[in-house]
Amino acid sequence: MLCRAGGLDRRDVLAGLTGVAAGGLNLAAESSGTDVCLRGDKIMDLHLSCHPSGSSPCPSPPSSPFSIVNFTPPTGPVRVRQPAHLADAGLVDKYKLALARMRALPDSDPRSFASQAAIHQAYCDGHYQYQVPIRPVPGGGMPPMPLQPPSAFDVHFSWIFAPWHRMYIYFYERILGSLVGDDAFALPYWNWDAPSGMALPEMFKDPASPLYDANRDPTHVDAYVVLDYIKGGDPVPFDPVAVQQHRYNQVVKDNLATLYNQMIRQGRGARCFLGERFCTSLEVNQASGTAGTLESKAHTGVHIWLGDASKCTTGYDGAQHCDNDMGFLGTAGRDPAFYSHHANVDRMWHIWADQLGGHRGFEDPEWLDTSFVFYDETPRPVRVRVRDVLDVAALGYRYEEREPLQWLDCRPTSRRAPKDTTTGTGGAARARMPAPVFPLRLRVGRNVVVPCVRRPTRNGKKGELQVLVFDAVEFDPCRDAKFDVVINVAPEVAGGVTPQWVEYAGSFVNIQRGGAKPGETIVVMVQLPVEDVFDDIGVVGDVDAVNVVLVPRTEGITILRPPTIVSQKC
Ligand code: C2O
């Protein structure tokens, strides 16, 4: 196997990768509640390195580490990112010209489109790996376990997701601007959270345009995007007239409800919204983190929705990955729509921080001092820390808002189940069927009730929320995976409980990832804040248990242990 990304000269992605190696990523040791990650060691070059294979050596380190400069905030005009579906012809032409020039650069140029796409691939397709350091055993002596095999490093599925992608498109945007001599050039954002933007923006559809990508699901390019998407279901043709007249169909309503869930109902607190700490010290097959709702909901839905199931490539892991380009993270950066999609993900983060009380996210230096290296437009490698990118104004851009945020008002109000059909006296859950046996292998079409899951009836500490925790969900990282969770609904009707209904408590979603060893499964923790759900369905006061209903949407997921409900900070 080659230690490279996407047919690109290996040196070209090196700056980006070396950056991680030398950055302040930590291993974390804190063990309280659901936080089981060890804290302490920094990942240094030693721990994160490219693994050679066969006759293909890894790239050598940069000729001089001193060529990397530290990030300084930009000067120059503010870049105004506009909704892609409302972009005027001038902006579209400029973006086309810029991207044509970017595509025309030799692949070896770090500013080329091939290089840009390869950065994303390298960071999520297992090209770079980290070695968990050997820890001294308390009392001295050898570690109890043999050294673990190296793990693939990935910028997804943890609190690294949001800042890394902000940095990535920041430089992509600046490079494009410099290629057309416009230092105010701004990436258009794919405004999929507004009903009028819930389809692939026109600018990406012309096969003659550099903004086009042939690897997209042909049945989806003119349909409503489904933000809670996994697979299947008939595409609904996009109807701009109906949208203008606010004649919203179920797809739009579900999308708005999905966004309400992502941003508010389940996006409470940095851990839930931005994801859990990046952690390298867990058991062998445990994942390095858990995605927040910013990543796991609309973001993942759009990726899987746009990729073409029939287009496949071989990942660095040697396995076939389909749903190219957008539906496999290894190829996603090859579709120009990716960058506008991520501009909107970035905007969602900005709205959460600025308007929804999220503020800076974490105050943990482990996060704030994590750094990555990207080539800028000159091109010169620049080291950026997470703390450098928490304020978009300081990064010299802003988002133009053209429509009200309709999802803000989409708190679900409809009940799917009549009150008390599945609950007994006083609303407490009553077991109507034997409890399932764990480990529990999920099967599509077989909804499972976990009866009488106890909940804390006394208020937790200030700032704590009731959270439904699945501490070990095992799945195949090379496949898309999803199950939904609903509360106090009969299993026969649970499948119809989408984000529009009050009993919907959230989902676990995986987008296929590269870098796994064939046949390997991984285990993640899934946490769903259920405080609002309980309020809405009347699980309050001394109601001390609920029925948790699992609705499998794909095969291949095993839940190792029963869920619990705890009070904790999100
Ligand atoms: Cu790096 Cu949307 O993925």
Boltz pocket constraint, residues with backbone or C-beta under 6 A from the ligand:
constraints:
  - pocket:
      binder: B
      contacts: [[A, 120], [A, 124], [A, 156], [A, 165], [A, 299], [A, 303], [A, 329], [A, 332], [A, 342]]
      max_distance: 6.0
